[in-house]
Amino acid sequence: MSNEKGKVKSSFIAGSLASSAGVFVSKLIGLFYVIPFRQIVGQQNLDYYSAAYTYYNVMLQICSAGLPFAIAAIIAKYVNKNDYRTVLLVRRISTAILMVSGFVMAVIFLLISGPLAAMRLGEKATPEAIAAMQNTFVILALALFFVPILYSYRGYYQGMKELNVYAGSQVIEQFARVAALLGGGWFVVYVLHMTPIFGIYASVAATSIGCLVAIVYFAQYDKKKYKAVVKAARMQKTPAADRSMIIKELIAFGLPYVLVAILGNSQTLINAQFFVRLNTSLGMDLRTAQILNSIIETNCDKLTSIPQVLSIGFSAGIVPYMTIALENRDRKGLNRNIEDCLDTVLYIALPICFCMAVLAEPIYYIMYGGEELAYGANCLKWASLLGLATTLTPICNSMMLTLRFRKESIVYLGVGFLVKCITFYPLIRYTGYTGSITSSVLCSATIIYLSLTKIKNKYDVKYGKIFLRAFRMVLACLCMNGVFAIYRYFGFTAVLPSRLLSLVELGVIGLSGVAVYLFVTNMMHLPQAVFHMDLKSIAGRLLHRG
């Protein structure tokens, strides 16, 4: 029986880690393109880029209304019934809804671009800065029409279980977008000798280009696959489902997802709307405020996205296991699922975020240079804590939705949003610009606490062992810091005139610390408790898979 539990646990962790690894590749592309992109457009202009995408992401979630998830689920349901007429009907209806909603949201973004830009930059902003921000919004508004169309393709093929083409479209879109972003920015700045702000304009236009490339990819795939579905629908004798029923089903399924998505991004929206405005009202000059916001929202966000890949893999991976335990009323199994998930994520994410905090200065220097190193290192130290919190928050949301606490999940996200709103101003006023980060940490911590407490009260979940193991992980991180302190004592700071030599030195320091972390946790039998195997067995499996 114990061996069977170990196999289930192993398959859950392996599947979740595999999903995380796929997302990690995409995140790496997003992490490293920022380095040359920053050199092309400059750090201050990245503020226009990050602000535009903050509003764009929220508006995209509103106009897509969670429909990609709904399309996939409903398509899968009717394919399972061999009802291909309804499958085609769902595709037509969902595509029409997404096209109309995307067009409407694009027009709205265009209409509010001017007032939104002025409001976002504050009273001290120059007309040139407001015009640049508005132009960025206007160019990106075009993507609000194209991306929902792409989502309709993805939802359809995900529901048809054509996951290879689904994943392939994401890779193709990302590569096309980054190529257009860097190529377009380089061309307008270095070949046409335009000002760097035109590099920002080219970069936001790249979103529409990447989307169109992915749509063409799906259109080509459609030529091979769509005809077979049409043929099966023609041979079907039963009529398609009622159109109004399909529309209601799409809305009912998608609405909770869009509410969770919007509230989940609320802290970023608050930063985008009020960070520059508030700091300039407190005496900071506009240029410094824009640079700091771009450091927090772009540079640090790219680095903290590394541990956050775990949240994507485990949020998806835990759903089927918790669903089965819930359906079977297996409370012990439910406890085990939650324990496995949190233990694994903490074992990997804690040392990553700890290293990011302790080695913030060399990490930021190697990635982005020394021009704003003091600001960047300070922001990254605080952002590393946010990275851990925002890794756990989506997992807690996924648990809540799986356990059918949909209303409570939305309420808790709303409470977190209120915490962010209430603490944002006083923390920035009395602690400085990093207060925007700590207010986000408090927001996420509130959501995590409320979610885990609800699950504990309803299903009698025990967190004692998780807290004990997490404490041991922290002790191992402190031992790892001892190694970093020894290197610093002998003058090895990994901040050298050559960033390449700094990278080599940081690699030696980082690997030494990781080795100590693994050794200490192995001595405390943490890998055996978390993964049901020791480090030697884990290394053997990794080498075998490699």
N, C-alpha and C positions, 0 to 999 in steps of 0.2 A: 504493500500500500504506500509506504514511504517512498519507494523507488518510483511509483506511478506519479506521486505528487511532484517529485523532483523533475520528472520528464515534462509534466505540464508547465512547471515553473520555468524550466529551461527553454521550452518552445515559446512561451510568452515573452521572456526576456530577449531571446534570439530574434524573434519576429519584430519586436519593438526597436531593438538596436539596428536591425537591417533597414527598417523604415527611416530611422534617424540618419543612417549613413547616406541614404539617397538624398535626403534634404541637405546634408552636410556639404555635398559637392556643389549644390546650387548656392549655398551660403558662402562657400569659398570664393566662387566667382564674384559674388556681391562684395566680399571683403576686399579682394585685391584690385578690383577695377577702380576703387576709390583712390588708390595711391597715384596712378598716372592722371586720373581725372582731376584730382586736387591740384596737381601741378599745372594743368591746362587752365583751369578757371579761377584758382585762388581760393583760400579758405573762407574769406568773407562771402564770396558769391555762392558758396555751398548752402548758405542760409536760405537763399531763394529756392534752391533745389529741394531741400528738406521740407520747407514750409509748403511748397506746392504739393508734394506727395502726401503730406499729412492730411490735407483737405481732400485730395483726390481719393485716398484710400477710404475715407469715411463716406464720401459721395458714391463711390463705386459699390460699397457694401449696401448702401441704401437702394441704389437702382437695381442691383442684382437680387436684393431681398432674399438671400439665402437660397435662391432658385437652383444653382448648380447642384447642391446637396439634394434638393427635392426632386429634380429631374432624374438624378442617378437612382434614387430609391424607387421612384414610381416606374421608371423604365424597367428596372430590374424586376419589379413586381409583375408587370404585364408580360415581360419576356418569359418569366417562369410559368405563366398561364398560356403561353403560345398565342397571345392576343396581339398580333402584330399590327392590326389596324389601330388599336389604341396606342401602341408604341409610336406610330407615325403621327397620330393626333397629338400626343404629348409633345413630340418634337416640334411640330408646327406651332402649337399654342405657346410653348415656352420660348421659342425663338422670337415669335412676334412680341411677346411681353417684354423680353429683354431688349429687343431693338427699340421699342417705343420708350421704355423707361430709361434706357441709355441716352437716347436723343433728348428727352426731357431734362435729364440731369445735366447733360452737356450744355444745353441752353441756359439752365439756371446758373451753372458755374460761370458761363460767359457774362451773364447779366450782373452777377454780384462780384465779379472779379475786381472791379475798381474800388467799391466801398470796403471789400474784405481786405485788400492790400493796404489801404490807408489805415484801417482799424488795427491790422496786425502789426504794422511798423510804428504806430504811435504818432504823437504830435510833433516830435523832433525830426521825423523823417523828411528827407528832401523830395521834391517832385520827381527827380530822376530815379530815386530808390523806389518810390511808389509805382512809377511807370514800369520799372524793371520787374517788380513783383507781379503786377497785373499782367504783363506780357507772358510771364511764365505760366500763370493760371490759364490764360487764353489758349496757349499752345497745348497745354496738357488736357484741356477740356475735350479736345478731339478724341483722345483715347477713351473717354467715358462713353463714346458711341461704339467704338470698335471692340473694346474688351468684353462687354456683355455678350456680343455675338460669339466671341471665342469661348466664353463660358458655356454657351448653349451647346456647342460641339463637345466640350469636355464633359459636361453633365450627361449627354447622350451616350458617349462611348464608355464612360465610367459605368453607367447603368447596363450597357451591353457586355460588360466585363472585358472590354478591349483595353486592358490596363497598360499594355506596351505602347499603344499609340497615345494614350492619355499622358503617360510619363514622357514619351518622346516629344510631344508638343511643348511641354514645359522646358525641356532642355533646349529645343530649337528656339523657342521664344526668348529665353534668357541669353543665349549666345548671340542671336540677331540683335537684341536690344543693346547689349554691351558693345558689340562691334559698331553699331550705328552711333552709340553714345560717344565712344572714344574716337572713332573715325570722324564723325561729324564735328565734335568739339575741336579736335586737332586741326581739321581742315579750315574751319572758319577763323580760328585764332592764329595759326601759324602760316597758313597759305594765303588766306584772304586778309590777314592782318587786322581783323576786327577786334574790338575790345572783348575781354573774357566773358562778359555777360552774354554775348552771342553764343559762347560755348555752352552756357546753361540752357539757352533756347534750343540749341541742337540736341542737347541731352534729353530734355523732356519730350521733344518730338520723336526721339528714339523709342519711346514706349509704344507709340502708334505703329512704328515700323516693325518692331518685334512682334506685335500683335497680328499685323497683316501677314507677316511671314508664316506665323503659326496657323492662321486661318487658311492660307493657301495649302499648307501641309495637310490639314484636315480635308479640304476640298478634294485634293488628289486621292486621299484615302477613301473618301466617300464613293469615288468612281468604282472602287472594287467591292465595297461592302454594302452600300446603301441599296443597290439594285436587288440584292438577295432578300432584304427585308421587305421591299416593295412587292417582290414576287410572292413572298410568303403571305403578305397581307391580301393580295388578290385571290389567292387560293382559299383564304379563310371564309367560312360560311357564316360565322356569327358577326353581328355588327360591332362597331367600336363603342366604347363607353360614352356616356353623355358628356358633351363638351363642358357644360357648366359645372358638373361634378369634378372634372379634371382640373378646372381653374381653381375651384375651392380647395381641392386636395393639394395643389401646388402652393397656394397661399398658406394654408394651415400648416404644412410641413416646413415651409421656408421661413416663416415669420420669427419663430423663436431663435433661429440661427442668426438672423440679421440683428436682432436686439442684443444678443450676446456679443456679436462681433463689434457692434457700434460702441457698446458700453466698455468692452474690453480695450478699445483704442482711445478711451476718453482721456486718459492721462497725457497721451501724446498730443491730442487736440488742444488741451489746456496749455501745454508748453508752447505749441505753435502759435496760439492766438495771443497769449499774454506775456510770454517770457521777455521778448524784446521791449514791448510796451512798458512793462512793469519796471524793468531794470533801468531803462532810460528815464523814467519818471523819478527814480531814486537817485539819479545823478550820473549814471553811467553813460558814456557817449555811444552813439548809434553803432559805429563800426565795431567797438568792443562787444556790444550786446549781440550783434549779428554773428561775430566770430564765435563767441561762447555758445550760442544756440546751435550753430552748425557743428561745433565740436561734440556737443551732447547728443544731438539728434541724428548726426551722420557718422562721425568718426567713432565715438564710443558705442553707438548703437550697432555698428558693423562688428565690433569686437565682442560685445556681449551677446550677439546672435549665435556665437559658437556654442555655448552651453544650451541655448534655447532650442537647438535642433532636437534635443532629447524630449522636449515637451511635445513636439509634433509627432515623433515616433511613438511615444508612450501614451499620448492622448488617444491615438488611433488604436494602438495595440491592446489597451486595457478593456476597450469596449466589449468585444465578444466574450472575453473571460468573465467580466462582471455581469454581463447579460445572462450567461448560462447559470452562474451562481445565483442570480436573482430569481430566474425562472424556476430553478430547483429548490429555492428557499434554503440554500446552503450558506448559512452565515459564517461558518468556519472558512469555507472557500472564499467568500467575499473578503473576510479579514485577511486571508492569505494573499489575495490579489492586490489589495491596497498596500499591504506590507511589502510585497515584492516590488511593486512599482516605485514607491517612495524610497525604499532602501537603495535600489539600483540607481535611480536618478541622483540621489544625494551622494552616493559613493563616487560618481563620475563628476557631477557638477560642482560639488564643494571644493575639491582641489583646483579645478579650473578657475573658478571665481576667486579663490584665495590667491592663486598665483597672479591673477590679473590685478588684484589690489596691491600686493606686496611688490610686484615687479612692474607697476604701472608706468614708471618713468622710462625704462628701457623699451618696453613694449610699444608705448606711444611714439618714442623717438624713432624706432626702427620702421614703424608703419608710416608715420607722417612727418618725420623730420623734427628739427629743433626750433622752428620758428615760434610756435605757441606752446612750447614744451611744458612750461609751468602750469598753464591753464589746462592743457590736455591731460597731464599726469594726475592733477587734482580731480578733474572730472571723472577720469577712468577709475580712480580708487573708489569713489562713491557709486559709479555706474556698475561696478563689479557686484556690489550688493544687490542692486536692482536686477542684474542679470540672473542671479540666483532666484530672486522673488518671482520674476517673470517667466522663469522656467517652470516653477511649481504651479503658478496660477492657472494656466490653460489645462494642466492635468487635473486640478481640482474642479474646474468647470466641466471637463469631460466626464469625470466621475459623477458630478451632480446631475448632468443631463441623462447619463446612462441609468442612474438610479431613480429617474423620473421626478427629480426635484427641479423641474423647469422654471416654475414661478419663483421658487426660492433662489435659483441661480441668477435670474434676472434682477431680483431684489438685492442680492448681495453685491452684484456688480454695480448697481445703483448706489448702494451705501459706500462702496469703495470710491466711486466717482465723487460723492459728497465729501469724503475725507480728503481727496485730492484738492477739491475746490476750497475747502475750509483752511487747509494747512499751507496752500501754495503761497499766498501773500505773506503771512507772518514768518514762514521759514526763509523766504528770500530776503525779507527785510532785516531779519535779525541774524541770519547765518550766511548770507551772501548767495551768489548764483547757484551754488550746489544745493540750495534749498529746493529747487525744482526737482532734483533727483530724489532727495529724501522724502519729499511729499509723495512721489510715485511709489517709493518703497512702502510707505505707510498705507497707501491705497491697496497695493498688492497684498501686503500682510493682513489687512482687514479681510479681504476676500478669502484668502487661504484659511484664516482662523474660523470665520463664519462657516465656510464650506465643510471643513474637517469636523467642526463641532456638530453640525447638523447630521453628518453621516454617522458620527459616534453615537449621538443620542438616539437615532432611528434604528441603527443596526448593531449597536453595542460593539463598535470597532475599538480595539485596544491599540493605543499608540505608544505604550510604554517601551516595547522593544525597539521601535523605530527611533525614539528619542535617545535611548541608551546607545544605539549604534551610531547615531548622528554625533553624539558627544565624543565617542571614540574616534570618529572621522576628524572632528575638530582637533583633538589631541594629536592625531597624525599630521594634520596640516601645520600645527605649531612646531612639531619636530622638523617638518619640511622647511619652515621658516628659519630654524636654527642653521640649516645648511646655507640658506641665502645670507644670513647674518655673517657667517664665517667668510663667505666670498666677499661681502662688502668690507669686512674688517681688513682684508688683504688688498683692497683697492679694486676689486673686480666689480664694476657697476654696469657693464654692458652698454655704456654710453660713450662711444669713441668717435673720433672725427669721421671714420669710415663706418657707414651704416651696415655694410656687409660684414666687417669684422665684429661689429656690435651684435649682429645676428648670430654669428658663430659662438661668441662668448655667452650670449643669452641662452643658446641651445645647450651649452655645457652646464650652465647654472640650472636651467629648467629641468634637464634630464636628471641631474643629481638630486634635485628636490623630489621629482616624481619617484625616483628609485627609493628614496627614504620613505615616502608616503606608502608605496606598495609594500616595502619591507615591514614597516611598523603595523600597517593594517593586517598584513599576513600573520604577524606575531600575535595579534589580537583576534585572529580567526574571523575577520570580517569578510574576506572574499568567500570563505566557505559558507558563512551564514547568508550572504547576499546572493551568491551565484550557485550554491551547492557544489562547489569545487574549489580547489586551492589554485594559487597563481600559476603553478607549474602546469596544471591541466588546462587552465584558460589559455596560457601561451601556446600549448600544444594544439588546441582547437583552432586558434587564430592562424597558426602556421599552416595547419592542414587546409583550412578554407582558402588561405592565400595561395 
